[in-house]
Amino acid sequence: MAEILSIQHERVDDVPLLIGVANRLGLADLLNRHLGTHGSQQGLHNGQLAVGWLGYILSQADHRKSAVHDWANRLSHPLRHLLGQPMRTVAVSDDRLDALLRRLSNDAAWEAIEQDLWAASVAVYDLPLSGVRLDATTCAGHHQPTPDGLMQHGHSKDHRPDLPQLKLMAAAAEPTGQLIASDLAPGQSADDSLYTPLLQRVRVLLGRRGLLYSGDCKMAARAIRADIVAHGDVYLTALPHTGETARAFDGWVNAIVDGDQTATLIWDGDELIGAGYEFERPQTFTSTDAQGHPQTLTWTERVLVTRSRELARTQATHLEQRLQRAIAALQALTPAPARGKRQIREETDLQQAIQQILERERVQGLLTVEWEAQTTTVTRYRGRGRPSAQRETFTET
């Protein structure tokens, strides 16, 4: 008797890869160990449910709960094999997903998951670790802000101040970029307030001292630098052009321009990428301990003053563009007399318009603007050509 072969076709896309990586990390059991599962819950435990839902979010780029049900039904066969359990209809209901989110929102559980996940990642990939990179980013969306919610209006890095946003602070291993830990904060939070809490957690996760922590100018707050030094680590950050740095910066640059300081060329293999020099300066920071007693920390900081050739070329191009825009705008202030062409007749108005253009294009001191008033004497005769006709003379500027 011939056997009847039944073939079922399902488009799986990247789902087997995504859930396969999670399975290799043991993510489902790891999550369930810290999230737990209600005793009466049948079918998928919370770890398997979270992995399945994560596969949907990453594959479909969609965080909605309502669409998970149809997606799971379309991939019922591969999901049963990938997760080890069939995803029943009730397993991906909004109520079940809401309950999972409430368990994930527990800070203690989240930090424990991060710690175990980092250990699992290292065991699988044997990641090299030369330092830690910290940075913050924002994610905006069409949401309605609530008083205690994450989505809030704040300084938008995406140039969308009209949209509420949340802020993600992340720490990644160098040089691989492997994520170590992350924090979510309301969208109006200042970046510099997010570094120290994440630094504290990363130290616990890694259990190592002497690492290089790098970040942008938001990490340059003296309290953050002192915290890194106090724990036996080192830092690399860009100093913001404000306060003490702004006052000293011209002197640092002029030291090279005036010939008082020798610059060292910086090479990347055979390519010259810049030049600069280094000096040291003492740093002091005073804080209070748990009992309110003052504690003073003193260390020596290395300051690198560098000039990037690529950055210099880019800035020169932008400067030339601003100069050309300023010249065009200045020339447009005094158009030739014609219909519809407005003339500026008061010198104070002209000076104000010139200053506004120079400030807008940031070219103050780089352009010299001169002008002179052009006058025309016009004589008109009143009358009909008789000897007694009256003559009027006036000047147009």
Order of alpha helices (4+ residues) and beta strands (2+ residues): alpha-alpha-alpha-alpha-alpha-alpha-alpha-beta-beta-beta-alpha-beta-alpha-beta-alpha-beta-beta-beta-alpha-alpha-beta-beta
